[in-house]
Amino acid sequence: MTRGGHLRLEALIRYTQEISNEDTNDAGLIDDLAWIARSTVVDVLQPAELDERLQLTTFCAGLGRTWAERRTRVTGSGGAHYEVATLWISIDPDTVRPRRLTEQFLGIFSEAAGDRKVSAKQRISRPTSELLESGEHLDWTARWGDFDTFGHMNNVIYWSALQHAIGHEVPAGSRLVIEHGAGVVPEDEILMLVDRKPSALTLWWLKPGVDGHPNPMYAAAARVIRHEIGQR
């Protein structure tokens, strides 16, 4: 929980990942266990509070060539309500490269997805040269246990860093988005760049370029906007 007694963002994302894994296992998809997150959108309709019992409901909401969107509704006994949509990329566990959705996967989840096609296009812009030079920088050091079996920083850890950058409780009516680019690997030196505006906060995870300056081709990026719920 946060200092104010609300559910932490990384805990919320961990819950959604666990129910996603359970749903995949229950479906018997033994050849479809390797996925990496491309993006996650969280709509906070009402934050969960301490000791509140939570219920999670999940389904496949759309398909692409090598990806699928999973939506999860999180509701609580005290009125908590989150809507979470994660775009997962199916990867070959041997090459760690995207692969087409298998016939087994499509046979199980196509009915739930219907005809809805989803895009994997990134929507968060790169930081401007002005921001790269004079923007707010945050220190963040990844730990040994923050990386998964594919050598990528776990999706949950980005949400912990985002909560750190926000620095206060996330109010109802907020939309939070994280998009993953090349991702963070153990040997990376990462700079967290923040742009704070009255209506939004944008955060980039940046790697050094060949000239030693931050590369605007971000490893990952996040945005927090209030009062955008319902606008997908």
N, C-alpha and C positions, 0 to 999 in steps of 0.2 A: 504494500500500500504506500501511497505518497504521504507527505507530512500532513496533508489535509484530510487523510483518511479515504482517498479515492483509489480505485484500481490503477496500478501502474500500466503504462502503455506496453512495456515488454511482456508483462504477465498476460494482458489481453491477447497479444499476438501469439504467445506460447499456447494459450488455450485453443485458439483457432487452428493452430498447426497440429495440435494433438488430436482434435476431432477430425481434421482432414486425414491424418494418418489412419485413424480408426476406421473411417468410412472406406478408405482405399483398401485396407486389410480385410474388412468385412465383405467387400465386393470380390475378394479373391484375386486381386490384380497382382500376381506374383512377379510379372514382368514389367510393372509400371510403378516401381517404388522410387525411381530417381527423378526428382523434380527440383528446380530452383525457382525462387520467387523473382518475377520481373517487376511487379509493382503491387502495392497494397494501398487501398483507400479505406479509411476509417471515418465513419460518421458517428459523432458522439451526440446522441439525442438526450441521454441522461447518464451521468457518470455513476458507476457502481461504488457503493460505500462499504466500509468495514463490516464484516459478518453477513453481508448480503449473499443469499444463495443465487447462483447463476445457472441459467439453462441455455444450451447452445443448440441451434438448428442449422444444418448445412446442406447445400445442394450445388450441383454444377449449373452455372448460369449462362455459359456461352463457350464457344469453341473457336479455335483458329487452326492454322496448319500444324504447328508444333506446340501449341499452348491451349490451356483451358482456364476459364475463370471459375473460381469457387467463392460462393457467397455464404457468409455465416451471420446469423442473427443471434445476438447475445442479449438476453433479458434477465432481470433480477427480481427477487421477491420484494424489493423495496422500490421498484420502478425503474431500475437501471435499464438502459437500452442502447446498444451499439449495433451498427450495420457495417460489416467488414467484407470487402471484395478483394481477393488476391488473384493475380494473374500468374499462373504457374507454367513454367516452360518444361516440357518433357525432354530429358537428356539421356544420351547413351552413357551408362555408367563406366564404360571402358574408355571412351574418347572424351567424355564430359562435353559433348557437343549436342546441340538440339537435334531431336529426331521427331519424325511424324508420329502423331497419336496412333496407337495400335488399334487394330480391329476389335480386340477384346475391350479396350477402354471405350471406344465409340459405341459398341454394342450395349454397354451398361449405362453410359451417361448421356447419350445423344437424346434420349426421350426427355430428360429433365432440362437439357439445354435448349431443346426445340430448334428453331431456325436462327437463333441469336448468334451472330458472329461478333467476335470481340477483336480489337486491334491491340497489338503489342507496341505501338508507337509511343515514344516518350513525349511527355507534354511539358515538362519543366525545362525552361531554357537554361543555357549555360550562363555562368556569371559574366558580367561585362568586364572589360579591361580596367575600368575605374574601380569596380568592386575588388578585383584581384589585387589592385595596388593599395587600396585604402579601406577595404571592408573589415568588419569585425572578425577576428580569428579566435577560435577556441581550441584549447589543448584537449586531446583525446588520445589515450594510449590503449590499443587493443591488447587483450590478455591471451595467454596460450590457449585457454579453454574456450575462447570466443570463436574458434574456427571449426568447421564441420569436416566430414571425411573427404570432401572434394577440395579442401584447402581454401574455402571461401569463408569470410566472416558470416556467421549465422545471421539470418534475417532478423531474429529477435534483438540482436545487439544494436542494430541501427536504431531501433525504437527506444532503447535505453539512452543512446546518444541524443536522440531528438528530444526526449523528455528533459535531459540535462540542458540542452540549448534553450528550450522554452522557459524553464526556470520558475514555473508557477503551475497552479492547477489548470487543467484543460477544461474550459467551461462547456456546458451544453450548447449545442448549436455550432460546434466546431467540426471542420473537415480536415483530416490529416492525410497526406499522401507521401509515400516513399517510392521512388523509382530507382531501379538498380541498373547501372551501366556495366562497366567491366568488373565491378565489385572490388573488395579489399582482400588481399592475401597476406600471409604472415610477414613477408619481407617488406611490405609497403610502408613508406613514411607518409602519413596522412595529415593533411591540413583540413580542418573544419572551418568553412567560411560561412558567415551568417549575414543575412540582409534583413533587418527589422523595419517593418513599416506599420503604420497604425492598423491597417486592414489585414496584414499577412506577415508571416515569417517564412523565409526561404533559407535552407541549409544545404550546403554542398560538401561532399567528401571528395577532396582533390588530391591527386598525386603530383609529385614534381615532374616538370617537363624536361626535355633534353638540355634546356638552358638553365635549369635549376629553379625556375619560377613555376608556380602552380599551373598545372595543365587544366584549361577550362573544360576539357572532355572529362566530365566528372565520373568518379567511380560509383557514386550514388548521389541522389538529391532528395530533398524533402520540402514539403510546403504545408503550412498550417494556415487555414483561412476560416474565418467565422461567417456564419449565416449563408453557407453555400449548400446546405443539405438539400437533396432532391435534384441537384444539377449534375448529372453524370455526363 
